[in-house]
Amino acid sequence: MLSELKNSPKVVGVKQLRKALNRGELLRVFLASDADPALTAPIAEQAEAEGVRVDWVSTMRELGAACGIAVGASAAGLRRPEG
């Protein structure tokens, strides 16, 4: 599941994820369970309302590592293939 993030086009971070969701660019959303619910809950609700699958990851550190960054991430998304 998380290996897809490492090798695919992605969006990392709450602000960028929200923008990509608004533009309908995402196939799947990944949220860290240990992130602030005030940040993740609205994204989860929006994604589900738009029919985008939401997967929860144990920690921000694990999600950040899957995205190839050295810090934790609250949220990330897998972009739709272009074309």
Secondary structure, 3 states (H helix, E strand, C coil): CCHHHHHCCEEECHHHHHHHHHCCCEEEEEEECCCCHHHHHHHHHHHHHCCCEEEEECCHHHHHHHCCCCCCCCEEEEECCCC
